[in-house]
């Protein structure tokens, strides 16, 4: 899949890096509150607890050709991204499929990423038993890369993106379905 292993990482590092990218931005803090959480940290911690993120082994990889590889990652178990597919197809589609089915030409976040791809950047994902990758975090960036591949658009990427992955056995795959089913809103 065009990945080169660089190092092992602890979940605390993965989570703090995610917080630096997203958690301090007002729109994400607002969304956390709309979902019933007091903070971004509380919201995201509860969501990834479904897969036992803190107790997993995480490995960091460099993505060699992100425009060619990332579009073929699976869309993660988030209700907002999976809403484009019927129930029987959820947790099975790639970002390449997404941009074929849904127009992101007018999506401001995706277009801003296409214009100025964030560097350095890191994705978070799960390496499934069949060696496919499902994203947990980084959906807007992955969608931008899929759109770049579809439109054959060159992106000026100087610093190769990285991805931090944990392995998921076939038996563990149900955890991703539970993650999707429960969503990220605070339970009532």
C-alpha positions as CSV (number, residue, x, y, z in Angstrom):
1,X,0.0,0.0,0.0
2,X,3.0,2.3,-0.3
3,X,3.8,2.6,3.4
4,X,7.2,2.5,5.1
5,X,7.3,1.7,8.8
6,X,9.0,4.4,10.9
7,X,8.4,3.8,14.6
8,X,6.0,2.5,17.3
9,X,3.9,5.2,19.0
10,X,1.9,5.2,22.2
11,X,-1.8,6.2,22.1
12,X,-1.1,9.3,24.2
13,X,1.2,10.6,21.4
14,X,-1.4,9.7,18.8
15,X,-4.2,11.4,20.7
16,X,-2.1,14.6,21.5
17,X,-1.1,14.9,17.9
18,X,-4.7,14.6,16.8
19,X,-5.6,17.3,19.4
20,X,-3.0,19.6,18.0
21,X,-4.5,19.2,14.5
22,X,-8.1,19.4,15.4
23,X,-8.9,19.8,19.1
24,X,-7.9,23.4,19.4
25,X,-10.0,24.5,16.4
26,X,-13.3,26.3,17.4
27,X,-15.5,24.5,14.8
28,X,-14.5,21.1,16.3
29,X,-15.0,22.2,19.9
30,X,-18.4,23.5,18.9
31,X,-19.3,20.2,17.2
32,X,-18.3,18.3,20.4
33,X,-20.6,20.5,22.4
34,X,-23.4,20.0,19.9
35,X,-23.0,16.3,20.4
36,X,-23.4,16.7,24.1
37,X,-19.8,16.6,25.3
38,X,-18.0,19.2,27.5
39,X,-14.9,19.2,25.4
40,X,-13.2,17.9,22.3
41,X,-11.0,15.6,24.4
42,X,-14.0,14.1,26.1
43,X,-15.9,13.6,22.8
44,X,-13.0,12.0,20.9
45,X,-11.8,9.9,23.9
46,X,-15.3,8.4,24.2
47,X,-15.6,7.6,20.5
48,X,-12.2,5.8,20.2
49,X,-12.9,3.9,23.5
50,X,-15.1,1.6,21.3
51,X,-12.0,0.1,19.8
52,X,-10.0,0.2,23.0
53,X,-7.5,2.7,21.5
54,X,-5.5,3.2,24.7
55,X,-4.8,-0.5,25.0
56,X,-3.7,-1.1,21.4
57,X,-0.3,-1.1,19.8
58,X,0.2,1.8,17.3
59,X,2.7,2.0,14.5
60,X,3.6,5.0,12.5
61,X,4.2,4.8,8.7
62,X,5.2,7.2,6.0
63,X,2.8,7.3,3.1
64,X,5.0,7.2,-0.1
65,X,2.4,8.3,-2.7
66,X,-0.6,9.7,-0.9
67,X,-2.5,10.7,-4.1
68,X,-2.3,7.1,-5.3
69,X,-2.8,5.2,-2.0
70,X,-5.0,7.2,0.4
71,X,-8.0,7.3,-2.0
72,X,-8.1,3.5,-1.6
73,X,-8.3,3.6,2.2
74,X,-11.8,2.7,3.6
75,X,-14.0,5.5,4.9
76,X,-14.0,5.2,8.7
77,X,-16.9,4.3,11.0
78,X,-18.4,7.8,11.3
79,X,-22.1,8.3,10.7
80,X,-21.6,11.6,8.9
81,X,-19.3,10.0,6.3
82,X,-21.1,6.7,6.1
83,X,-24.5,8.3,5.5
84,X,-23.9,8.3,1.7
85,X,-24.3,4.5,1.6
86,X,-27.1,2.0,2.3
87,X,-26.7,0.1,5.6
88,X,-25.5,-3.1,3.9
89,X,-22.6,-1.1,2.3
90,X,-21.4,0.8,5.4
91,X,-17.8,0.4,6.4
92,X,-17.0,-1.1,3.0
93,X,-16.3,1.9,0.7
94,X,-13.2,3.8,-0.2
95,X,-12.7,7.5,-0.6
96,X,-12.3,6.9,-4.3
97,X,-15.8,5.5,-4.4
98,X,-17.0,8.4,-2.2
99,X,-15.9,11.1,-4.7
100,X,-17.5,9.1,-7.6
101,X,-20.9,9.1,-5.7
102,X,-20.9,12.4,-3.9
103,X,-19.8,15.8,-5.2
104,X,-17.1,17.5,-3.1
105,X,-16.5,20.2,-5.7
106,X,-18.2,22.8,-3.5
107,X,-17.1,21.5,-0.1
108,X,-15.1,24.4,1.5
109,X,-12.9,22.2,3.7
110,X,-12.0,19.8,0.9
111,X,-11.3,22.6,-1.5
112,X,-9.1,24.5,1.0
113,X,-7.1,21.3,1.5
114,X,-6.7,20.9,-2.2
115,X,-5.3,24.5,-2.4
116,X,-3.0,24.1,0.5
117,X,-2.4,20.5,1.6
118,X,-1.4,20.6,5.3
119,X,2.2,19.7,5.9
120,X,3.2,17.9,7.9
121,X,0.1,15.9,8.4
122,X,-0.8,12.6,10.0
123,X,-3.8,10.2,9.6
124,X,-5.1,7.7,12.1
125,X,-6.4,4.3,11.0
126,X,-6.9,0.7,11.5
127,X,-5.1,-2.1,9.5
128,X,-7.7,-4.7,8.9
129,X,-7.1,-8.4,8.8
130,X,-7.3,-8.4,5.0
131,X,-4.6,-5.7,4.9
132,X,-6.9,-2.8,3.9
133,X,-6.7,0.4,5.8
134,X,-9.8,2.1,7.4
135,X,-9.4,5.7,8.5
136,X,-10.4,6.8,12.0
137,X,-9.3,10.4,11.5
138,X,-8.4,12.4,8.4
139,X,-11.5,12.1,6.3
140,X,-11.4,15.6,4.7
141,X,-7.8,15.3,3.8
142,X,-8.4,11.8,2.4
143,X,-11.4,13.1,0.4
144,X,-9.2,15.9,-1.0
145,X,-6.6,13.3,-2.1
146,X,-9.3,11.2,-3.7
147,X,-10.6,14.2,-5.6
148,X,-7.0,15.0,-6.7
149,X,-6.6,11.5,-8.0
150,X,-10.0,11.6,-9.8
151,X,-9.2,15.0,-11.4
152,X,-5.6,14.1,-12.1
153,X,-4.6,17.2,-10.2
154,X,-1.1,17.6,-8.9
155,X,-0.7,18.5,-5.3
156,X,2.4,20.1,-4.0
157,X,3.3,17.7,-1.2
158,X,6.8,18.2,0.0
159,X,6.6,16.4,3.4
160,X,5.2,12.9,3.0
161,X,2.1,12.4,5.2
162,X,2.2,9.8,7.9
163,X,-0.4,7.4,9.3
164,X,-0.5,5.8,12.7
165,X,-2.1,2.3,12.5
166,X,-3.3,-0.3,14.9
167,X,-4.0,-3.9,13.7
168,X,-7.6,-5.2,13.8
169,X,-8.2,-8.9,13.7
170,X,-11.2,-10.3,11.9
171,X,-12.9,-10.9,15.2
172,X,-12.2,-7.2,16.2
173,X,-13.9,-5.9,13.1
174,X,-17.2,-5.9,14.9
175,X,-15.8,-3.1,17.1
176,X,-15.8,-0.8,14.0
177,X,-19.4,-1.7,13.3
178,X,-20.3,-0.9,16.9
179,X,-18.4,2.4,16.6
180,X,-20.5,3.3,13.6
181,X,-23.7,2.2,15.2
182,X,-23.2,4.1,18.4
183,X,-21.8,7.2,16.8
184,X,-20.1,9.9,18.6
185,X,-23.0,11.7,20.3
186,X,-23.1,11.5,24.1
187,X,-25.5,8.8,25.1
188,X,-28.7,10.1,26.8
